[in-house]
């Protein structure tokens, strides 16, 4: 009977340590999983940034080329595909590359636009331009009520 009574604390300690170990492993799995997802997100973000830079460079390099618009687009697509391939990135969809090139073309200041962008006016700036200048009232000469000059 004393052997059983002496073994109970050992069993309790073993059960507590096993439970703590089990929950520690479960928590570390969740932490590792979140770190892996974060790393994949950062890698994807870096890849898209690289794709955007390459598309911008390809569009800029072909602006003055003596080619039609479709030929320039196809040439830019080939340039970006080859550049990504040389960097070891091989799983980028061609549609994504074409979208990046189209975006780079539309963002470029060097490419002409068929329809000029509408000149939007800021209502706040217009109100400031047409508002009376109250600073002139602050520097008026009290004797002559004329501005000091």
Secondary structure by P-SEA (a helix, b strand, c coil): caaaaaaaaaaaaaaaaaaaaaaaaaaaaaaaaaaaaaaaaaaaaaaaaaaaaaaaaaaaaaccccccaaaaaaaaaaaaaaaaaaaccccccaaaaaaaaaaaaaacccccccccccccccaaaaaaaaccccccccccccccccccc
